[in-house]
Amino acid sequence: MLIEPDEDVALRHVTDHLKSSYRDSRAPAEVEAAVATAYASFDDLPIRTYVPVLVERQARRILSELSD
């Protein structure tokens, strides 16, 4: 799926925000992987307006489930 420019900017913001939030407990690569996994799970949604919000929630869930 081709990422729209606005969605791309929003996803970079989500990634940066999560890296900051998890800087003491997760490596940046873990955050990026969680965001990519979460984003992939919403590929088939035709309406993209809330995808960044959904991605952030799903990525947080993924990161909280990772074992230390």
N, C-alpha and C positions, 0 to 999 in steps of 0.2 A: 504494500500500500504506500502510496506517495504521501508524505507528510506535508500538510499545508504550512506556509510560513508562520502564521500566527500560532498554530499548534506546536510547531517546532520551538518557537520562542518560549511558549508556556511550559513545554516539557523540559527545556534547559533550566528554566526558573525552578521548576519542581525538583529537578535533580540537584541543583545548587542548594536549594532550601533543605533538602533531605541530607545532603552531605554535611551541611552546617549543624543540623539537628542531631545527627548520629556521629559527629566527628570523634567523640570519645569512645564509641563502642563498635563502630563499623568502618572498614576501609572504604575509600572512595570507589574502588572497583566493585565492592559488594553492593553499594548503593546504586551504582550505574547498572549492574546486572538486575537488581530488583526492579528498577524503573523499566528496563527493557522487557523483562518478563511480564510485568504488569501491563505495559503498553501493548504487547503482542496479544494479550487476552481480550483486548477491545478492538482488534482489527476489523471485525465484521460489523461494528456499529455504524449505521448510515448517518446518524446525527452526531457530529463531532464536538458540539459545544461544551459538553461536560467531561470529555475524555481526560483532560489534564487533572481535574479534581478526582476522578475515579482512579486514575493511575497513581496519584499520590496516596490515596487511601489503601489501594491494593499493595503498593510498594511498602508502606508502613507495616502492613500485615505480614508481608514476606520477611521484612527485616526483623520484626519482633519474634518470628518463628525460627529464625536461624539460631543454631546452638552456638554458644561461645567457645 
